[in-house]
């Protein structure tokens, strides 16, 4: 679990990859050409980023005629969602403890 979470964090740390993933989440299946038009980087760069996203399990590709279409695999974010929930619980308990301490100090 830790390793998959680390891979996801490293993969999404790059702003261009994150933007490509977000666009696929928002717009659905897209080709490299369409992704390149809005990415601000070259087609080979978009292809490399898609390869990294695919290896991390965040993107899947499928052939449609002569074109390859890419789609976001949102369920691949589950390890990050679980980690965020865990951290939320951790910090919430710390804030509750701080609030209790401050209330005792006010009395």
C-alpha positions as CSV (number, residue, x, y, z in Angstrom):
1,X,0.0,0.0,0.0
2,X,2.8,2.4,0.9
3,X,4.6,1.8,-2.4
4,X,1.5,2.3,-4.5
5,X,0.8,5.5,-2.6
6,X,4.4,6.7,-3.2
7,X,4.1,6.0,-6.9
8,X,0.8,7.9,-7.1
9,X,2.3,10.9,-5.3
10,X,5.4,10.9,-7.5
11,X,3.3,10.6,-10.6
12,X,0.9,13.4,-9.7
13,X,3.7,15.7,-8.4
14,X,4.4,16.7,-12.0
15,X,2.1,19.6,-12.9
16,X,1.8,18.6,-16.6
17,X,0.9,15.0,-15.7
18,X,-1.6,16.2,-13.1
19,X,-3.2,18.5,-15.7
20,X,-3.4,15.7,-18.2
21,X,-5.0,13.4,-15.6
22,X,-7.4,16.1,-14.5
23,X,-8.4,16.8,-18.1
24,X,-9.1,13.1,-18.7
25,X,-11.2,13.0,-15.5
26,X,-13.2,16.1,-16.7
27,X,-13.5,15.4,-20.4
28,X,-13.5,11.6,-20.6
29,X,-11.7,9.6,-23.3
30,X,-9.3,11.7,-25.4
31,X,-6.6,11.1,-28.0
32,X,-3.0,12.2,-27.7
33,X,-3.7,14.9,-30.3
34,X,-6.5,16.4,-28.3
35,X,-4.5,16.3,-25.1
36,X,-1.5,17.9,-26.8
37,X,-3.6,20.8,-28.1
38,X,-4.3,21.9,-24.6
39,X,-1.2,20.8,-22.8
40,X,1.3,23.5,-23.8
41,X,4.0,20.8,-24.4
42,X,4.9,18.7,-27.5
43,X,3.1,15.5,-28.5
44,X,6.1,13.3,-27.6
45,X,6.1,14.9,-24.1
46,X,2.4,14.2,-23.7
47,X,3.0,10.6,-24.8
48,X,5.7,10.2,-22.2
49,X,3.5,11.7,-19.5
50,X,0.7,9.3,-20.5
51,X,3.2,6.4,-20.3
52,X,4.0,7.4,-16.7
53,X,0.3,7.8,-15.8
54,X,-0.4,4.4,-17.4
55,X,2.4,2.6,-15.4
56,X,1.0,4.2,-12.2
57,X,-2.5,2.8,-13.1
58,X,-4.0,6.2,-13.4
59,X,-4.7,6.0,-17.1
60,X,-5.8,3.2,-19.5
61,X,-5.6,3.2,-23.2
62,X,-7.7,1.5,-25.9
63,X,-7.7,1.4,-29.6
64,X,-10.5,2.9,-31.5
65,X,-9.9,2.5,-35.2
66,X,-6.5,3.9,-36.0
67,X,-6.4,6.1,-32.9
68,X,-5.6,5.4,-29.3
69,X,-7.9,6.9,-26.7
70,X,-6.9,7.4,-23.1
71,X,-9.2,7.5,-20.1
72,X,-8.6,8.3,-16.4
73,X,-8.9,5.5,-13.9
74,X,-10.2,7.4,-10.9
75,X,-10.4,4.3,-8.7
76,X,-6.6,4.2,-8.8
77,X,-6.7,7.2,-6.5
78,X,-8.1,5.0,-3.7
79,X,-4.7,4.8,-1.8
80,X,-4.5,8.6,-1.7
81,X,-8.1,9.0,-0.6
82,X,-7.5,6.4,2.2
83,X,-4.4,8.2,3.2
84,X,-6.2,11.6,3.2
85,X,-8.9,10.2,5.4
86,X,-6.3,8.7,7.8
87,X,-4.5,12.1,8.0
88,X,-7.8,13.9,8.5
89,X,-8.6,11.7,11.5
90,X,-5.1,12.2,12.9
91,X,-5.3,16.0,12.7
92,X,-8.9,16.2,13.8
93,X,-8.0,14.4,17.1
94,X,-5.1,16.7,17.6
95,X,-7.3,19.8,17.1
96,X,-9.9,18.3,19.5
97,X,-7.1,17.9,22.1
98,X,-5.9,21.4,21.6
99,X,-9.5,22.7,21.9
100,X,-9.9,20.8,25.2
101,X,-6.6,22.3,26.5
102,X,-7.6,25.8,25.5
103,X,-11.0,25.4,27.2
104,X,-9.3,24.2,30.4
105,X,-6.9,27.1,30.3
106,X,-9.8,29.6,30.0
107,X,-11.5,28.3,33.1
